[in-house]
Amino acid sequence: MKKLCLLGLALCMAAMPLAAAKSNTVTLVNKSDWDIHHLFLSSSDDEEWGPDQLGDDVIEAGGSFKLTGIPCGNYDVKLVDEDGDECEVAEVDVCSGGETWRITNDDLLECEGYGE
């Protein structure tokens, strides 16, 4: 069962006009000081996490990663950094036809329960 963090990860999404898109591309930009080693998505209606979207890849500090073909809908997102710290956020709307999620130190620390 997914345990969701009550503190929000500030996933800043670049707004694009809403289109009747069936799938979407999401670019994750890691503006934090920590490498992201795992990224899990699941439909907000599911109880289990989907597969690690990064596979063998790592989103290094200062780097980015592009996910393509994500069906429109609401997702729960879990990030795991280089220290094994987990950050989960619920009900992320993925449906605008092109989005950028910027992950900062403050986002990760707040989500892990260390921020304000």
Buried (B, 14 or more C-beta within 10 A) or exposed (E): EBEEBEBBBBBBBEEBEEEEBEEBBBBBBBBBEBBBBBBBBBEBEEEEBBEBBBEEBBBEBEBBBEBEEBEBEEBBBBBBBEEEBBBBBBEBEBBBBBBBBBBBEBBBBBBBEEEE
